Amino acid sequence: MRIHSVPVGIANAMKNMKHIGISGLVVGFIALTVAIFQDNLREAIGTPAKPDPTLLELARDAGKQLIADKFLKEEDQPSSKPSAPLDPVQASCTGLGLLAMILGVTSWIRKEHIRVSGGAISLGLVAIAWQYILLGMVIAAIIIVLANLQA
């Protein structure tokens, strides 16, 4: 027996999943918490910093750079910059935010409460764009302070 061309076992399993939106809200709150405290998390899981180079190492590097600049002029050599390493905290924040948005959209498609679905989507979006939101709030605070100084 099939319901709308979906096997009965899958249809029954989908009926039992009633709280996809709530799951999206929980994942969104976790993503937002990671976004807010990402500097502290980086510090907690970060690798120890490299020690400062000694004067001998600095002089050796400067000498190598001087020789390369003055005598080894290779203009055909393309400058390939090494790619930045993937930040695990930022990647987890983005992944959790996307998961919250996907769960919110899925709960909206399944006709769960629209406020729960919208909350999950918006929490995921805020977690992904947290740095830009902070930048916007700083710019708004500066504008407010400057507007009040002129009055």
MARZADO-597531 format. One record per residue (C-alpha): residue number from 1; residue in one letter; x, y, z. Coordinates in steps of 0.5 Angstrom, whole numbers, plus 2048, in hexadecimal, padded with zeros to 3 digits. Example, Ala and Ser with C-alpha at 12.3 -4.5 7.8 and 13.67 -1.06 7.14 Angstrom:
BEGIN
+-----+------+-----+-----+-----+
| seq | type |  px |  py |  pz |
+-----+------+-----+-----+-----+
|   1 |    A | 819 | 7F7 | 810 |
|   2 |    S | 81B | 7FE | 80E |
+-----+------+-----+-----+-----+
//
This chain:
BEGIN
+-----+------+-----+-----+-----+
| seq | type |  px |  py |  pz |
+-----+------+-----+-----+-----+
|   1 |    M | 800 | 800 | 800 |
|   2 |    R | 803 | 807 | 7FE |
|   3 |    I | 801 | 80E | 800 |
|   4 |    H | 802 | 813 | 7FB |
|   5 |    S | 808 | 80E | 7F8 |
|   6 |    V | 80C | 80E | 7FE |
|   7 |    P | 80C | 807 | 802 |
|   8 |    V | 808 | 806 | 808 |
|   9 |    G | 80E | 805 | 80C |
|  10 |    I | 811 | 80C | 80A |
|  11 |    A | 80A | 80F | 80B |
|  12 |    N | 809 | 80D | 812 |
|  13 |    A | 810 | 80F | 814 |
|  14 |    M | 80F | 816 | 811 |
|  15 |    K | 809 | 816 | 815 |
|  16 |    N | 80D | 815 | 81B |
|  17 |    M | 811 | 81B | 81A |
|  18 |    K | 80D | 820 | 81D |
|  19 |    H | 813 | 825 | 820 |
|  20 |    I | 817 | 826 | 81A |
|  21 |    G | 816 | 82E | 81C |
|  22 |    I | 818 | 82D | 823 |
|  23 |    S | 81E | 829 | 821 |
|  24 |    G | 820 | 82F | 81C |
|  25 |    L | 81F | 834 | 822 |
|  26 |    V | 824 | 830 | 827 |
|  27 |    V | 829 | 830 | 821 |
|  28 |    G | 828 | 837 | 820 |
|  29 |    F | 829 | 839 | 827 |
|  30 |    I | 82F | 834 | 827 |
|  31 |    A | 832 | 838 | 821 |
|  32 |    L | 831 | 83F | 823 |
|  33 |    T | 834 | 83D | 82A |
|  34 |    V | 83A | 83A | 826 |
|  35 |    A | 83A | 841 | 822 |
|  36 |    I | 83A | 845 | 828 |
|  37 |    F | 83F | 842 | 82C |
|  38 |    Q | 844 | 840 | 826 |
|  39 |    D | 84A | 844 | 828 |
|  40 |    N | 84A | 840 | 82F |
|  41 |    L | 849 | 839 | 82B |
|  42 |    R | 84F | 83B | 827 |
|  43 |    E | 853 | 83C | 82D |
|  44 |    A | 850 | 836 | 830 |
|  45 |    I | 852 | 831 | 82B |
|  46 |    G | 857 | 835 | 827 |
|  47 |    T | 85E | 833 | 826 |
|  48 |    P | 864 | 836 | 82A |
|  49 |    A | 867 | 83C | 827 |
|  50 |    K | 86E | 83C | 824 |
|  51 |    P | 873 | 83F | 828 |
|  52 |    D | 876 | 845 | 825 |
|  53 |    P | 87C | 844 | 820 |
|  54 |    T | 883 | 846 | 823 |
|  55 |    L | 887 | 84C | 820 |
|  56 |    L | 88B | 846 | 81C |
|  57 |    E | 885 | 844 | 819 |
|  58 |    L | 883 | 84B | 817 |
|  59 |    A | 889 | 84D | 814 |
|  60 |    R | 88A | 846 | 810 |
|  61 |    D | 883 | 847 | 80D |
|  62 |    A | 884 | 84F | 80C |
|  63 |    G | 88B | 84C | 808 |
|  64 |    K | 887 | 847 | 804 |
|  65 |    Q | 882 | 84C | 802 |
|  66 |    L | 887 | 851 | 800 |
|  67 |    I | 88B | 84D | 7FC |
|  68 |    A | 884 | 84A | 7F9 |
|  69 |    D | 882 | 851 | 7F7 |
|  70 |    K | 889 | 854 | 7F5 |
|  71 |    F | 88C | 84E | 7F1 |
|  72 |    L | 886 | 849 | 7EF |
|  73 |    K | 881 | 84D | 7EB |
|  74 |    E | 87C | 848 | 7E9 |
|  75 |    E | 877 | 84C | 7E6 |
|  76 |    D | 873 | 846 | 7E2 |
|  77 |    Q | 872 | 842 | 7E9 |
|  78 |    P | 86B | 843 | 7EB |
|  79 |    S | 86A | 845 | 7F2 |
|  80 |    S | 866 | 83F | 7F5 |
|  81 |    K | 863 | 841 | 7FC |
|  82 |    P | 862 | 83B | 801 |
|  83 |    S | 85B | 83B | 802 |
|  84 |    A | 858 | 83C | 809 |
|  85 |    P | 857 | 836 | 80E |
|  86 |    L | 850 | 835 | 80F |
|  87 |    D | 84E | 837 | 816 |
|  88 |    P | 84A | 832 | 819 |
|  89 |    V | 846 | 836 | 81E |
|  90 |    Q | 844 | 83A | 818 |
|  91 |    A | 842 | 834 | 814 |
|  92 |    S | 83E | 831 | 81A |
|  93 |    C | 83A | 838 | 81B |
|  94 |    T | 839 | 838 | 813 |
|  95 |    G | 837 | 831 | 813 |
|  96 |    L | 832 | 831 | 819 |
|  97 |    G | 82F | 837 | 816 |
|  98 |    L | 82E | 834 | 80F |
|  99 |    L | 82B | 82E | 813 |
| 100 |    A | 826 | 832 | 817 |
| 101 |    M | 824 | 836 | 811 |
| 102 |    I | 823 | 82F | 80D |
| 103 |    L | 81F | 82C | 813 |
| 104 |    G | 81B | 833 | 813 |
| 105 |    V | 819 | 832 | 80C |
| 106 |    T | 818 | 82B | 80C |
| 107 |    S | 813 | 82C | 812 |
| 108 |    W | 810 | 832 | 80E |
| 109 |    I | 80F | 82D | 808 |
| 110 |    R | 80C | 828 | 80D |
| 111 |    K | 807 | 82D | 80F |
| 112 |    E | 809 | 82E | 817 |
| 113 |    H | 808 | 834 | 81A |
| 114 |    I | 80A | 83A | 816 |
| 115 |    R | 80D | 83E | 81C |
| 116 |    V | 812 | 838 | 81E |
| 117 |    S | 814 | 837 | 817 |
| 118 |    G | 815 | 83E | 816 |
| 119 |    G | 819 | 83E | 81C |
| 120 |    A | 81E | 839 | 81A |
| 121 |    I | 81F | 83C | 814 |
| 122 |    S | 821 | 842 | 817 |
| 123 |    L | 825 | 840 | 81C |
| 124 |    G | 829 | 83C | 817 |
| 125 |    L | 82A | 842 | 813 |
| 126 |    V | 82C | 846 | 819 |
| 127 |    A | 831 | 841 | 81B |
| 128 |    I | 834 | 841 | 814 |
| 129 |    A | 834 | 849 | 813 |
| 130 |    W | 836 | 84A | 81A |
| 131 |    Q | 83C | 84E | 819 |
| 132 |    Y | 839 | 853 | 814 |
| 133 |    I | 833 | 854 | 819 |
| 134 |    L | 838 | 856 | 81E |
| 135 |    L | 83C | 85B | 819 |
| 136 |    G | 835 | 85E | 817 |
| 137 |    M | 833 | 85F | 81E |
| 138 |    V | 83A | 862 | 820 |
| 139 |    I | 839 | 867 | 81A |
| 140 |    A | 832 | 869 | 81C |
| 141 |    A | 834 | 86A | 823 |
| 142 |    I | 83A | 86F | 820 |
| 143 |    I | 834 | 872 | 81C |
| 144 |    I | 830 | 873 | 822 |
| 145 |    V | 836 | 876 | 826 |
| 146 |    L | 837 | 87B | 820 |
| 147 |    A | 830 | 87D | 820 |
| 148 |    N | 830 | 87F | 827 |
| 149 |    L | 836 | 883 | 827 |
| 150 |    Q | 834 | 887 | 822 |
| 151 |    A | 82D | 889 | 825 |
+-----+------+-----+-----+-----+
//
